[in-house]
Amino acid sequence: MKNVVGGFAILLLMGSSATAQTVARNPVPAKAIAAAGSSKIDPAKEADIRRLLELTGARALVEQTMTDMTKTLRPTLINALPVGDYREKLADLFFAKLVAKADPQGILDLAIPSYDKNFSHDEIRGLIQFYQTPLGKKSISVMPQLLAELQASGRKWGETIGRQCMIEVISEHPEFEKQIEEAQRTAQAQK
């Protein structure tokens, strides 16, 4: 549950640059996007979906995801900009504005139509019942740590596989090793 909301928040906030440029010029509240993309939801079902999101701590997860995302993306943003003393200040201002505009409630509002589409009202009620049980409460409490462990394991696994694949490709195509060495020499000479 939390992974779905967290992933949704990440995808929402990391849209394409074209979308980001359009939104920057013409900001549209998340609630309006959610309303435009959905038909009228039964008010009782919507209330239960909101209760489910509250029960599972979705708002706190969205806030944590946004915080983690800014920490993760900050170096990428800085390194993507041309070298200069301005980069740190620009990144600070950008993330301050992003955090100010990225209302967690708006992100949760965007989740409502997806829950409506993917779960019946009875299923939403069943999830609410489950998350009120001891097992459901434990699931909510351990999920952030479990996901962090899985992400770390997956990252390590991916790095290992990636390293192995690169070694194999370069050993199968030695011309790339020579081109890499030449590119490194050229980059060093330009410094």
MDAnalysis code that builds the backbone (N, CA, C; Angstrom):
import MDAnalysis as mda
import numpy as np

u = mda.Universe.empty(573, n_residues=191, atom_resindex=np.repeat(np.arange(191), 3), trajectory=True)
u.add_TopologyAttr("name", ["N", "CA", "C"] * 191)
u.add_TopologyAttr("resid", np.arange(1, 192))
u.add_TopologyAttr("resname", ["MET", "LYS", "ASN", "VAL", "VAL", "GLY", "GLY", "PHE", "ALA", "ILE", "LEU", "LEU", "LEU", "MET", "GLY", "SER", "SER", "ALA", "THR", "ALA", "GLN", "THR", "VAL", "ALA", "ARG", "ASN", "PRO", "VAL", "PRO", "ALA", "LYS", "ALA", "ILE", "ALA", "ALA", "ALA", "GLY", "SER", "SER", "LYS", "ILE", "ASP", "PRO", "ALA", "LYS", "GLU", "ALA", "ASP", "ILE", "ARG", "ARG", "LEU", "LEU", "GLU", "LEU", "THR", "GLY", "ALA", "ARG", "ALA", "LEU", "VAL", "GLU", "GLN", "THR", "MET", "THR", "ASP", "MET", "THR", "LYS", "THR", "LEU", "ARG", "PRO", "THR", "LEU", "ILE", "ASN", "ALA", "LEU", "PRO", "VAL", "GLY", "ASP", "TYR", "ARG", "GLU", "LYS", "LEU", "ALA", "ASP", "LEU", "PHE", "PHE", "ALA", "LYS", "LEU", "VAL", "ALA", "LYS", "ALA", "ASP", "PRO", "GLN", "GLY", "ILE", "LEU", "ASP", "LEU", "ALA", "ILE", "PRO", "SER", "TYR", "ASP", "LYS", "ASN", "PHE", "SER", "HIS", "ASP", "GLU", "ILE", "ARG", "GLY", "LEU", "ILE", "GLN", "PHE", "TYR", "GLN", "THR", "PRO", "LEU", "GLY", "LYS", "LYS", "SER", "ILE", "SER", "VAL", "MET", "PRO", "GLN", "LEU", "LEU", "ALA", "GLU", "LEU", "GLN", "ALA", "SER", "GLY", "ARG", "LYS", "TRP", "GLY", "GLU", "THR", "ILE", "GLY", "ARG", "GLN", "CYS", "MET", "ILE", "GLU", "VAL", "ILE", "SER", "GLU", "HIS", "PRO", "GLU", "PHE", "GLU", "LYS", "GLN", "ILE", "GLU", "GLU", "ALA", "GLN", "ARG", "THR", "ALA", "GLN", "ALA", "GLN", "LYS"])
u.atoms.positions = np.array([
    [0.838, -1.189, 0.000],
    [0.000, 0.000, 0.000],
    [0.879, 1.247, 0.000],
    [1.791, 1.335, 0.965],
    [2.642, 2.517, 1.052],
    [3.547, 2.621, -0.161],
    [4.014, 1.478, -0.667],
    [4.866, 1.487, -1.835],
    [4.125, 2.070, -3.028],
    [2.856, 1.746, -3.171],
    [2.056, 2.266, -4.279],
    [1.969, 3.785, -4.189],
    [1.648, 4.298, -3.016],
    [1.521, 5.752, -2.855],
    [2.874, 6.418, -3.044],
    [3.925, 5.819, -2.454],
    [5.265, 6.395, -2.593],
    [5.724, 6.411, -4.044],
    [5.511, 5.295, -4.725],
    [5.861, 5.233, -6.138],
    [5.069, 6.221, -6.960],
    [3.799, 6.357, -6.632],
    [2.928, 7.312, -7.311],
    [3.464, 8.725, -7.119],
    [3.883, 9.041, -5.900],
    [4.400, 10.373, -5.614],
    [5.673, 10.635, -6.399],
    [6.536, 9.650, -6.461],
    [7.789, 9.814, -7.197],
    [7.511, 10.037, -8.672],
    [6.645, 9.195, -9.246],
    [6.318, 9.360, -10.663],
    [5.687, 10.708, -10.938],
    [4.825, 11.135, -10.048],
    [4.165, 12.420, -10.213],
    [5.180, 13.558, -10.205],
    [6.089, 13.517, -9.262],
    [7.025, 14.618, -9.108],
    [8.178, 14.582, -10.104],
    [8.402, 13.419, -10.726],
    [9.525, 13.293, -11.641],
    [9.056, 13.194, -13.086],
    [8.005, 13.907, -13.446],
    [7.483, 13.891, -14.807],
    [8.506, 14.426, -15.790],
    [8.202, 14.331, -17.058],
    [9.132, 14.780, -18.092],
    [9.398, 16.267, -18.001],
    [10.516, 16.700, -18.565],
    [10.860, 18.114, -18.496],
    [9.863, 18.958, -19.277],
    [9.307, 18.407, -20.340],
    [8.301, 19.166, -21.091],
    [7.082, 19.429, -20.225],
    [6.656, 18.409, -19.497],
    [5.524, 18.584, -18.596],
    [5.866, 19.587, -17.520],
    [7.065, 19.477, -16.969],
    [7.476, 20.394, -15.906],
    [7.494, 21.832, -16.406],
    [7.945, 22.043, -17.649],
    [7.980, 23.395, -18.186],
    [6.565, 23.928, -18.376],
    [5.659, 23.089, -18.847],
    [4.275, 23.511, -19.026],
    [3.650, 23.860, -17.692],
    [3.863, 23.010, -16.692],
    [3.296, 23.259, -15.375],
    [3.890, 24.521, -14.771],
    [5.185, 24.748, -14.986],
    [5.818, 25.944, -14.434],
    [5.171, 27.207, -14.992],
    [4.810, 27.181, -16.276],
    [4.172, 28.351, -16.868],
    [2.693, 28.430, -16.518],
    [2.050, 27.281, -16.394],
    [0.609, 27.213, -16.143],
    [0.336, 26.221, -15.018],
    [0.599, 26.597, -13.770],
    [0.399, 25.632, -12.699],
    [-1.056, 25.202, -12.583],
    [-1.248, 23.892, -12.418],
    [-2.576, 23.322, -12.272],
    [-2.597, 22.543, -10.959],
    [-3.520, 22.859, -10.075],
    [-3.578, 22.128, -8.809],
    [-3.819, 20.637, -9.036],
    [-3.203, 19.813, -8.194],
    [-3.349, 18.360, -8.316],
    [-4.810, 17.947, -8.234],
    [-5.587, 18.640, -7.421],
    [-7.006, 18.306, -7.274],
    [-7.734, 18.460, -8.613],
    [-7.378, 19.489, -9.387],
    [-8.002, 19.701, -10.690],
    [-7.608, 18.600, -11.666],
    [-6.350, 18.161, -11.593],
    [-5.898, 17.067, -12.451],
    [-6.658, 15.797, -12.104],
    [-6.790, 15.528, -10.811],
    [-7.505, 14.330, -10.369],
    [-8.961, 14.372, -10.811],
    [-9.599, 15.524, -10.690],
    [-11.003, 15.664, -11.063],
    [-11.189, 15.500, -12.565],
    [-10.241, 16.038, -13.346],
    [-10.354, 15.957, -14.795],
    [-10.180, 14.531, -15.299],
    [-9.378, 13.736, -14.580],
    [-9.086, 12.388, -15.040],
    [-10.037, 11.333, -14.517],
    [-11.104, 11.715, -13.872],
    [-11.981, 10.703, -13.298],
    [-13.438, 11.101, -13.450],
    [-14.277, 10.080, -13.447],
    [-15.701, 10.360, -13.401],
    [-16.073, 10.585, -11.939],
    [-17.290, 10.959, -11.703],
    [-17.741, 11.232, -10.341],
    [-17.640, 9.972, -9.501],
    [-16.950, 10.086, -8.370],
    [-16.779, 8.962, -7.458],
    [-17.873, 9.036, -6.402],
    [-18.417, 7.883, -6.055],
    [-19.410, 7.805, -4.997],
    [-18.822, 8.450, -3.742],
    [-19.490, 9.442, -3.174],
    [-18.940, 10.150, -2.005],
    [-18.609, 9.228, -0.823],
    [-19.405, 8.204, -0.600],
    [-19.118, 7.280, 0.503],
    [-17.841, 6.489, 0.220],
    [-17.669, 6.072, -1.036],
    [-16.452, 5.334, -1.404],
    [-15.240, 6.246, -1.309],
    [-15.383, 7.484, -1.783],
    [-14.266, 8.429, -1.692],
    [-13.876, 8.665, -0.234],
    [-14.854, 8.793, 0.635],
    [-14.572, 8.989, 2.064],
    [-13.821, 7.783, 2.622],
    [-14.205, 6.588, 2.196],
    [-13.508, 5.393, 2.676],
    [-12.094, 5.303, 2.105],
    [-11.919, 5.714, 0.857],
    [-10.566, 5.729, 0.275],
    [-9.688, 6.695, 1.067],
    [-10.225, 7.872, 1.361],
    [-9.455, 8.848, 2.155],
    [-9.145, 8.283, 3.548],
    [-10.114, 7.574, 4.128],
    [-9.884, 6.952, 5.436],
    [-8.782, 5.908, 5.335],
    [-8.801, 5.113, 4.275],
    [-7.764, 4.102, 4.063],
    [-6.395, 4.762, 3.938],
    [-6.309, 5.827, 3.152],
    [-5.030, 6.533, 2.988],
    [-4.547, 7.098, 4.323],
    [-5.469, 7.622, 5.101],
    [-5.102, 8.157, 6.417],
    [-4.645, 7.033, 7.345],
    [-5.379, 5.943, 7.346],
    [-5.083, 4.808, 8.206],
    [-3.701, 4.225, 7.910],
    [-3.329, 4.204, 6.637],
    [-2.046, 3.621, 6.247],
    [-0.891, 4.609, 6.329],
    [-1.169, 5.841, 6.739],
    [-0.094, 6.831, 6.880],
    [0.431, 7.321, 5.542],
    [-0.424, 7.337, 4.548],
    [0.001, 7.716, 3.196],
    [0.554, 9.142, 3.145],
    [-0.042, 10.070, 3.890],
    [0.429, 11.458, 3.856],
    [1.873, 11.547, 4.346],
    [2.165, 10.880, 5.459],
    [3.534, 10.894, 5.990],
    [4.493, 10.255, 4.993],
    [4.040, 9.196, 4.322],
    [4.887, 8.553, 3.331],
    [5.156, 9.479, 2.152],
    [4.138, 10.181, 1.700],
    [4.326, 11.131, 0.599],
    [5.327, 12.211, 1.018],
    [5.168, 12.732, 2.221],
    [6.092, 13.766, 2.708],
    [7.515, 13.231, 2.789],
    [7.673, 12.008, 3.305],
    [9.006, 11.405, 3.402],
    [9.578, 11.142, 2.018],
    [8.751, 10.682, 1.106],
    [9.205, 10.423, -0.263],
    [9.683, 11.717, -0.919],
    [8.947, 12.790, -0.702],
    [9.345, 14.079, -1.278],
    [10.676, 14.535, -0.682],
    [10.852, 14.371, 0.617],
    [12.111, 14.740, 1.262],
    [13.256, 13.906, 0.716],
    [13.053, 12.588, 0.643],
    [14.088, 11.701, 0.115],
    [14.401, 12.021, -1.342],
    [13.366, 12.324, -2.108],
    [13.560, 12.632, -3.511],
    [14.415, 13.881, -3.683],
    [14.156, 14.908, -2.885],
    [14.950, 16.125, -3.031],
    [16.408, 15.857, -2.668],
    [16.644, 15.037, -1.661],
    [18.023, 14.698, -1.292],
    [18.710, 13.917, -2.405],
    [17.963, 13.016, -3.026],
    [18.521, 12.175, -4.085],
    [18.739, 12.963, -5.370],
    [17.781, 13.816, -5.704],
    [17.860, 14.536, -6.977],
    [18.771, 15.759, -6.942],
    [19.036, 16.277, -5.756],
    [19.852, 17.490, -5.639],
    [21.211, 17.347, -6.341],
    [21.982, 16.289, -6.044],
    [23.274, 16.148, -6.740],
    [23.111, 15.984, -8.248],
    [22.055, 15.298, -8.673],
    [21.821, 15.114, -10.105],
    [21.548, 16.459, -10.776],
    [20.731, 17.283, -10.135],
    [20.438, 18.607, -10.671],
    [21.706, 19.446, -10.754],
    [22.453, 19.469, -9.672],
    [23.680, 20.274, -9.629],
    [24.655, 19.814, -10.714],
    [24.838, 18.513, -10.854],
    [25.778, 17.997, -11.850],
    [25.288, 18.177, -13.277],
    [23.985, 18.349, -13.462],
    [23.437, 18.555, -14.805],
    [23.632, 19.994, -15.285],
    [23.891, 20.898, -14.343],
    [24.077, 22.306, -14.690],
    [25.531, 22.569, -15.058],
    [25.765, 23.520, -15.950],
    [27.152, 23.882, -16.264],
    [27.883, 24.327, -14.992],
    [29.157, 24.022, -14.950],
    [29.978, 24.324, -13.779],
    [29.924, 25.815, -13.462],
    [29.801, 26.122, -12.176],
    [29.784, 27.509, -11.729],
    [29.385, 27.587, -10.268],
    [29.729, 28.705, -9.637],
    [29.434, 28.897, -8.221],
    [27.937, 29.035, -7.945],
    [27.144, 29.289, -8.948],
    [25.712, 29.533, -8.797],
    [24.911, 28.259, -8.518],
    [25.462, 27.096, -8.835],
    [24.685, 25.844, -8.840],
    [24.049, 25.513, -7.491],
    [24.782, 25.633, -6.413],
    [24.234, 25.307, -5.083],
    [23.039, 26.202, -4.757],
    [23.206, 27.500, -5.000],
    [22.131, 28.453, -4.689],
    [20.909, 28.186, -5.571],
    [21.125, 27.911, -6.850],
    [20.025, 27.614, -7.765],
    [19.284, 26.364, -7.297],
    [20.014, 25.329, -6.920],
    [19.386, 24.098, -6.435],
    [18.597, 24.370, -5.158],
    [19.163, 25.156, -4.246],
    [18.444, 25.500, -3.015],
    [17.124, 26.185, -3.326],
    [17.157, 27.160, -4.217],
    [15.949, 27.901, -4.562],
    [14.930, 27.018, -5.287],
    [15.429, 26.175, -6.191],
    [14.540, 25.272, -6.921],
    [13.806, 24.342, -5.961],
    [14.543, 23.680, -5.067],
    [13.910, 22.720, -4.162],
    [13.015, 23.408, -3.134],
    [13.359, 24.617, -2.734],
    [12.471, 25.364, -1.840],
    [11.136, 25.633, -2.531],
    [11.190, 26.022, -3.792],
    [9.957, 26.288, -4.549],
    [9.185, 24.989, -4.796],
    [9.897, 23.913, -5.125],
    [9.248, 22.626, -5.375],
    [8.514, 22.147, -4.120],
    [9.171, 22.216, -2.978],
    [8.558, 21.774, -1.726],
    [7.355, 22.648, -1.391],
    [7.449, 23.934, -1.647],
    [6.333, 24.842, -1.364],
    [5.119, 24.541, -2.247],
    [5.353, 24.129, -3.480],
    [4.247, 23.894, -4.417],
    [3.724, 22.462, -4.390],
    [4.558, 21.519, -3.986],
    [4.178, 20.108, -4.023],
    [3.437, 19.740, -2.738],
    [2.170, 20.075, -2.698],
    [1.327, 19.824, -1.538],
    [1.033, 18.328, -1.422],
    [1.407, 17.694, -0.302],
    [1.131, 16.266, -0.149],
    [-0.359, 15.924, -0.303],
    [-1.235, 16.792, 0.151],
    [-2.664, 16.516, 0.010],
    [-3.051, 16.451, -1.463],
    [-2.455, 17.286, -2.273],
    [-2.725, 17.247, -3.708],
    [-2.326, 15.917, -4.326],
    [-1.202, 15.383, -3.876],
    [-0.762, 14.084, -4.379],
    [-1.739, 12.999, -3.939],
    [-2.181, 13.079, -2.693],
    [-3.162, 12.098, -2.216],
    [-4.468, 12.218, -2.991],
    [-4.866, 13.450, -3.328],
    [-6.080, 13.635, -4.134],
    [-5.947, 12.939, -5.485],
    [-4.736, 12.938, -6.030],
    [-4.519, 12.261, -7.307],
    [-4.664, 10.751, -7.181],
    [-4.475, 10.222, -5.976],
    [-4.581, 8.779, -5.767],
    [-6.025, 8.303, -5.734],
    [-6.950, 9.175, -5.383],
    [-8.350, 8.781, -5.199],
    [-8.936, 8.104, -6.453],
    [-8.820, 8.699, -7.644],
    [-9.398, 8.034, -8.821],
    [-8.765, 6.666, -9.110],
    [-7.470, 6.515, -8.825],
    [-6.823, 5.219, -9.066],
    [-7.344, 4.154, -8.116],
    [-7.509, 4.527, -6.850],
    [-8.097, 3.573, -5.905],
    [-9.528, 3.239, -6.315],
    [-10.273, 4.240, -6.761],
    [-11.652, 4.019, -7.201],
    [-11.692, 3.050, -8.374],
    [-10.772, 3.217, -9.304],
    [-10.749, 2.390, -10.507],
    [-10.305, 0.953, -10.204],
    [-9.376, 0.792, -9.277],
    [-8.760, -0.514, -9.055],
    [-9.356, -1.337, -7.913],
    [-10.144, -0.707, -7.063],
    [-10.740, -1.418, -5.931],
    [-12.235, -1.120, -5.862],
    [-13.008, -2.154, -5.601],
    [-14.433, -1.931, -5.357],
    [-14.585, -1.309, -3.971],
    [-15.764, -0.806, -3.695],
    [-16.012, -0.212, -2.376],
    [-15.866, -1.280, -1.288],
    [-16.344, -2.485, -1.553],
    [-16.191, -3.569, -0.580],
    [-14.709, -3.891, -0.336],
    [-13.911, -3.862, -1.384],
    [-12.474, -4.122, -1.214],
    [-11.807, -3.027, -0.385],
    [-12.190, -1.784, -0.623],
    [-11.655, -0.668, 0.182],
    [-12.017, -0.892, 1.649],
    [-13.259, -1.254, 1.894],
    [-13.697, -1.533, 3.281],
    [-12.895, -2.696, 3.872],
    [-12.641, -3.722, 3.057],
    [-11.849, -4.866, 3.518],
    [-10.428, -4.454, 3.879],
    [-9.840, -3.577, 3.060],
    [-8.494, -3.081, 3.367],
    [-8.496, -2.271, 4.661],
    [-9.533, -1.463, 4.855],
    [-9.643, -0.692, 6.095],
    [-9.712, -1.654, 7.285],
    [-10.524, -2.683, 7.161],
    [-10.623, -3.669, 8.248],
    [-9.272, -4.326, 8.496],
    [-8.597, -4.735, 7.403],
    [-7.303, -5.398, 7.558],
    [-6.304, -4.501, 8.278],
    [-6.209, -3.243, 7.852],
    [-5.208, -2.353, 8.439],
    [-5.548, -1.941, 9.873],
    [-6.710, -2.319, 10.351],
    [-7.049, -2.081, 11.748],
    [-6.746, -3.300, 12.620],
    [-6.385, -4.430, 11.998],
    [-6.029, -5.629, 12.758],
    [-4.577, -5.518, 13.223],
    [-4.172, -6.351, 14.178],
    [-2.762, -6.343, 14.603],
    [-1.800, -6.598, 13.439],
    [-2.125, -7.551, 12.561],
    [-1.259, -7.821, 11.417],
    [-1.221, -6.620, 10.466],
    [-2.350, -6.015, 10.236],
    [-2.392, -4.837, 9.373],
    [-1.579, -3.694, 9.941],
    [-1.711, -3.463, 11.252],
    [-0.935, -2.400, 11.904],
    [0.555, -2.706, 11.834],
    [0.920, -3.989, 12.015],
    [2.333, -4.361, 11.903],
    [2.814, -4.127, 10.476],
    [1.994, -4.507, 9.514],
    [2.345, -4.304, 8.110],
    [2.643, -2.831, 7.838],
    [1.795, -1.954, 8.345],
    [1.998, -0.514, 8.164],
    [3.297, -0.070, 8.829],
    [3.569, -0.585, 10.023],
    [4.743, -0.117, 10.760],
    [6.061, -0.636, 10.191],
    [6.073, -1.856, 9.636],
    [7.335, -2.397, 9.127],
    [7.565, -2.100, 7.649],
    [6.525, -1.686, 6.940],
    [6.652, -1.493, 5.501],
    [7.745, -0.493, 5.102],
    [7.865, 0.661, 5.751],
    [8.939, 1.577, 5.336],
    [10.339, 0.951, 5.453],
    [10.607, 0.265, 6.556],
    [11.909, -0.380, 6.723],
    [12.087, -1.523, 5.732],
    [11.028, -2.308, 5.534],
    [11.082, -3.407, 4.583],
    [11.388, -2.888, 3.178],
    [10.697, -1.833, 2.769],
    [10.927, -1.270, 1.438],
    [12.332, -0.699, 1.309],
    [12.819, -0.047, 2.365],
    [14.187, 0.489, 2.338],
    [15.195, -0.644, 2.173],
    [14.992, -1.736, 2.898],
    [15.893, -2.889, 2.774],
    [15.829, -3.490, 1.374],
    [14.627, -3.615, 0.843],
    [14.478, -4.171, -0.503],
    [15.111, -3.264, -1.555],
    [14.947, -1.950, -1.389],
    [15.558, -1.021, -2.341],
    [17.076, -1.103, -2.267],
    [17.635, -1.189, -1.059],
    [19.087, -1.285, -0.906],
    [19.595, -2.588, -1.520],
    [18.894, -3.683, -1.257],
    [19.291, -4.969, -1.833],
    [19.195, -4.933, -3.356],
    [18.103, -4.360, -3.850],
    [17.920, -4.252, -5.300],
    [18.973, -3.377, -5.951],
    [19.332, -2.281, -5.287],
    [20.365, -1.386, -5.815],
    [21.708, -2.122, -5.878],
    [22.051, -2.828, -4.802],
    [23.312, -3.565, -4.767],
    [23.324, -4.644, -5.843],
    [22.216, -5.380, -5.973],
    [22.104, -6.416, -6.985],
    [22.258, -5.813, -8.386],
    [21.567, -4.687, -8.622],
    [21.642, -4.029, -9.926],
    [23.049, -3.531, -10.243],
    [23.741, -2.996, -9.231],
    [25.120, -2.539, -9.444],
    [26.024, -3.708, -9.809],
    [25.846, -4.832, -9.121],
    [26.665, -6.019, -9.393],
    [26.415, -6.536, -10.801],
    [25.139, -6.672, -11.163],
    [24.792, -7.146, -12.510],
    [25.300, -6.157, -13.563],
    [25.111, -4.864, -13.307],
    [25.567, -3.844, -14.251],
    [27.069, -3.893, -14.455],
    [27.811, -4.029, -13.355],
    [29.277, -4.105, -13.439],
    [29.687, -5.326, -14.254],
    [29.052, -6.475, -13.970],
    [29.366, -7.702, -14.701],
    [29.079, -7.553, -16.193],
    [27.938, -6.951, -16.511],
    [27.580, -6.764, -17.925],
    [28.572, -5.850, -18.635],
    [28.981, -4.756, -17.956],
    [29.933, -3.836, -18.584],
    [31.271, -4.522, -18.808],
    [31.738, -5.296, -17.842],
    [32.995, -6.026, -17.996],
    [32.915, -6.985, -19.176],
    [31.783, -7.694, -19.287],
    [31.611, -8.637, -20.394],
    [31.568, -7.915, -21.742],
    [30.835, -6.806, -21.825],
    [30.738, -6.071, -23.094],
    [32.108, -5.549, -23.504],
    [32.848, -4.990, -22.556],
    [34.168, -4.437, -22.896],
    [35.136, -5.559, -23.268],
    [35.033, -6.705, -22.592],
    [35.932, -7.816, -22.955],
    [35.576, -8.372, -24.333],
    [34.303, -8.323, -24.708],
    [33.878, -8.795, -26.029],
    [34.167, -7.766, -27.125],
    [34.307, -6.495, -26.749],
    [34.546, -5.404, -27.704],
    [35.685, -4.529, -27.190],
    [36.936, -4.977, -27.337],
    [38.071, -4.224, -26.773],
    [38.241, -2.822, -27.369],
    [37.631, -2.571, -28.506],
    [37.731, -1.229, -29.089],
    [37.115, -0.175, -28.168],
    [36.100, -0.565, -27.381],
    [35.481, 0.379, -26.452],
    [36.444, 0.763, -25.327],
    [37.236, -0.183, -24.870],
    [38.191, 0.117, -23.799],
    [39.183, 1.178, -24.277],
    [39.641, 1.045, -25.519],
    [40.571, 2.035, -26.080],
    [39.879, 3.395, -26.221],
    [38.617, 3.414, -26.655],
    [37.891, 4.669, -26.808],
    [37.644, 5.336, -25.453],
    [37.367, 4.538, -24.429],
    [37.167, 5.084, -23.086],
    [38.461, 5.716, -22.582],
    [39.592, 5.020, -22.758],
    [40.883, 5.555, -22.311],
    [41.210, 6.857, -23.040],
    [40.929, 6.897, -24.339],
    [41.183, 8.113, -25.116],
    [40.294, 9.264, -24.638],
    [39.046, 8.986, -24.373],
    [38.125, 10.017, -23.878],
    [38.573, 10.531, -22.513],
    [39.076, 9.652, -21.648],
    [39.577, 10.077, -20.339],
    [40.803, 10.976, -20.489],
    [41.712, 10.609, -21.395],
    [42.903, 11.443, -21.634],
    [42.495, 12.838, -22.153],
    [41.532, 12.870, -23.065],
    [41.061, 14.145, -23.612],
    [40.418, 14.989, -22.521],
    [39.626, 14.386, -21.669],
    [38.976, 15.117, -20.587],
    [40.011, 15.655, -19.607],
    [41.038, 14.878, -19.313],
    [42.104, 15.339, -18.400],
    [42.892, 16.486, -19.013],
    [43.129, 16.409, -20.302],
    [43.892, 17.461, -20.982],
    [43.108, 18.769, -21.020],
    [41.794, 18.684, -21.038],
    [40.966, 19.907, -21.102],
    [40.840, 20.582, -19.754],
    [41.199, 19.918, -18.675],
    [41.069, 20.505, -17.329],
    [42.140, 21.476, -17.038],
])
